[in-house]
Amino acid sequence: MAPASRRGAPPPSDGPGGGSTRRRPSLSKSAVLEAAVDFVDRYGLAELSMRKLGAALDVEGMALYRYVRSRDELLDAMVDRVMDQLYADPSVLLADGDDWREFLRKIAEGIRRVAHEHPALFPLLATRAPTAPWIRPPLRSLRWVEGFLSGLLSRGFDEEAAVYAYRAFGSFLVGHLLVDVAAAENVSPGSQVASPRDPEGGAGLDGADAGAAAVGPPGEPVAAYPVIGRLADRLAVEDLGEEFDDALEALLDRLDAARGRLAPSAPSA
C-alpha cells in the first residue's frame, strides 16, 4: 500500500539497474535503509526483495549483504530507522514547559504522521516481533521506551502508572492507526473491499447509497443484513482524525485516573 501520490511505475526488475540510467550511488547502510523505506512506500512490502532493492540501487542484490545479513534484518533495520527519525523530530521532543498530556499528544501525533507517510510500512512497525517480550509496538526501540518512561516519571507518574501508560498507549496507537492507514488506502483491514467513500476522492456516499456500497464477501450483498444496511452510513466514519483525537483525550483521562489509583498509599501515621 504505497501512498497514492507515489504509485504508478512498476517495481524495478530483479537485475541491476532496473532500466535506470541514473548514476550509481555510493552504498552505505544508511543509503540502503533509505532506499528500502522508499521502495516499500512506492511498491508495497510484498514486492521487497534483496534483488529488487539492489536493482533500485543499481547494484547486484548480493552487494546489500555487506550491510544487512538477511531480509529479516533489513526489515528490523527499516523499522528502527523510521522510529529513530521520529525520535529526533523536534515537534515530538519533550519541551521544558510540556505537561505529561502534551508530551503524549506530541508522540501520538508524531506516530500518526509516520503511519500516513509510510502506510505500507506501518503494519510492519506495529506487528513485527520486538527484541524483548516486554517491548510494545509501536514505541519499540529502547530509546523510545526509555524516553517515554523517563518523560512520565519526571512529570508526576510513579513507576507503576508509567508502565501502565506505556502499555495502554501502545495498544491505543496500534489499534487506531492500523484502521486509520487501511481507511486512508480505501481498504478495510483484512479485506480488499472498497470503503463507502468515492475512490476518486469525493465526499463519499450517504443514506441508501452508502448501504448499497457496503458489501460483505464477494457476492454477498448487504441487503442480507438489515441492521448493517440501516446503519451503514453511520458505520462509515467520515473523519478518522477527529475520532483519533477524541479517543486520545479519553485515554489521557483514563491515564490520569490510573495515576491516582496506582500511586503508593501513604504510610499510616
N, C-alpha and C positions, 0 to 999 in steps of 0.2 A: 504494500500500500504506500506508494510514494506520493508526496504532495502533488496535487493536480497540476500545479504550475510547472512541475519539473518532469512530467510524463511525456511520452510521445515516441522517443527513439528506443529501438530495441537494445537490450544489453549487449556489450561487446562480445565478440566471438571468443572461443577458447584459446585462440592463438595469440601470440604477442602482437601488439599494435592495434588489434580490433578495427582495422580500417582507418586508424587515425594517422594524420600526418604531423601531429604536434611534436615538439621537441621532447625527447625522453627526459623526465625529471631525474634528479639525483635522489636515490632512495634513502630513507631513514625510517625508523619505527613510527615516528610521528606522521610522516608523509603517507605511510601505508595505512595507518589508522584513519587519517583524514579521508583518504580515498575510499576506504571501506565504508565509512559512515555515509559519504556522498553516494556511493554505489547503491547502498540499501535504500537511501532516500529516493533515488531515481527509479530503481527497478524492483525493489522488494527483497526481503530476506531470502525467499526461496531461490532467487537467482544467484545468490552469492556463492562463489566457489573460488578457490585459490587460483585456478586457471583464468577465470573471467576477471578477477581482480587484477591479476598480472597483466592481462590484456588491456585493461583500463589504464594501467600504468606504463604500458609499452615495454613490458619485460615478460620473461617466462614465469609461469606460476611458481616454479621451483625456487626462483630468486627470493620469494617472500619468506621462505622458511628460515632465512637468516634472522628474521625479525620476530616471527611467531612460529611456534613449533607445530601448530595444528589449527584447523578451522575452529575448534572449540576454544583454543587460547585466543584466537583472533576475536571471537565473539565476546569473550570476557573482557578483552582489552578495549573493544569498542564501547562497551557499557561503561567501563571505568573512565574512558576519555570523555564521554558526554557528561558524566557526573562530575568529573574534575573541572570541566569548563564551567559548569553551573556553580561549583563551589567558589570559583574566582569571580563570579558575576557580581559587580558592585551593588546591583539592585536587590540582591538576595542577602548580602552580608549583613550581619548583626551590627547595628549602629548603637552608639552610646545611649541615645535617647529612646531606643525602642523598648517597649514593654514586651512581655512574652507573647501577647496576642499579635502584635505587629511582626514580631520575629517569625511566628508560624505562618502568618498571612504571606509574608515575603517568600518563604520557602515554598508554600503551596502554589503561589503564582508562578514562581520560577519553574517548578516541576511541570506545571500545566503548559508553560511555554515550550519546554523540552518535548512534551508529548505531541504538541501541534507542529513543532518544527521537524520532528522525526517520528511520524505516526507509524511507520513500518518497523522502526527500531524500538519504540516504547514497549510493546508487549514483551520483547526480549528483556528489556531492563526490568520489567515488572515481574517476570516469571522465571528468569534464569536462576538456577540454584546458586545461592550465595556461598561464600567460602566458609561460613560457620552457621550452625543451625539457629543461633540467636539473632542473626542479622536479618532484618526485614526489608524487602524491597518497598519503595524504590530508593530509599536512603540507605544504600547498601555498602558504601565504601566506609572503611574505618575512619577516614577523615570526616565524613558526614555524620557518622554515629557519634563520634567524639564532640564535634561541633554542636550537634543538636542537643545532646545531653548537657554539655557544659553551658550552653546558652540558657537552658531552662533552670539549671541549678543556680546560675548566677542571678536569676530573676524570681526567686522565691519558691521554686519547686524543691521538695525533698527528693531523695533518690527513688523511692517507690513511685511517686507521682510522675517523675521524669521518665522512668521505664514504661509506665502505663501510657503516657503520652506518646512515646516513640512507637509503641505497638499500635495504638489506636490511630495515630496519624498516618502511619504507613498503610494500614488497611483501608483507611478512607481514600487516600490518594490512588492506590492501585484500583480499587473498585470503581471510583468515579471516572478516572481518566481512561481506563480501558474502554468503558462505554463511550466516553467523550470522543476518543480518536476514531472509534468504529463509526459513530454517528457522523463525524466530520467527513468520513470516506463514503457516506451514504450506504453503509453496510451494517446490518445488525450483527452483534457479536455471535460468532458460531454459525453464521449463515451467509448466504450470498443474496439475500432478499433486499431489494431496494427499499429505502425508507419512504414514508408518505410525502417527502419533500421533492420538489421539482428537480430532476437530475441536472438541469441546466442552470440551477441556482435561483429559481423562482421562490416565491414566498411559501410554497407548499400548498397542499390540498386542505380542504376543510369539509366538515359535515359528511354527507353521504359519499363524496369523492374520497375522503380520507379513509372511510370504511372500506370502500371498494379497492383502494390501493394496498391496504394491509392484507397480506396473504400469509398463509402458513406454508408448509412444504409444497413443492410443485404440484399443481392440480388440485389443491385443497383450498377452496375459496373461503374467505372469512365469513360468508353468509351462513356457513355451517355452525358458526359460533356466535349466537345472537348477542351475548354480553360484550364480547370483544368488538363486534360490529357497532354496537351502540356507543362504546367508549373509545373507539379508535382515534377520533380526533383529539381526545384529551390525553390518550396514551402517547401520542406523538409530541414529544417535548419540543417547544419552539426555541427555547433559549437555554442550552445546557450550561452556558456560562453563569447565568443567573441561578440555576439550580445548584451549581458547584459552590457559588458564593454563599447561598443560603445554608447549604449543608455544612460548609466550613464554619460559619458562625455558630451553628448548632453544636458542632464538635467542640469548638472553643469553649462554649458554655459548659459542655459535659466535662471537659478537662479542668475547668475552674472548680466545678463541684468535686471532682476526684481529688484535687489538691487538698481540700479540707477533709475529705473522707479518709484519705490515705496518710495524712500527716500524723506523726507520732503523738500519742496522747501525752499531755503534760503530766509530770510526776506528781503524785499526791503530796499534799503538804504534811 
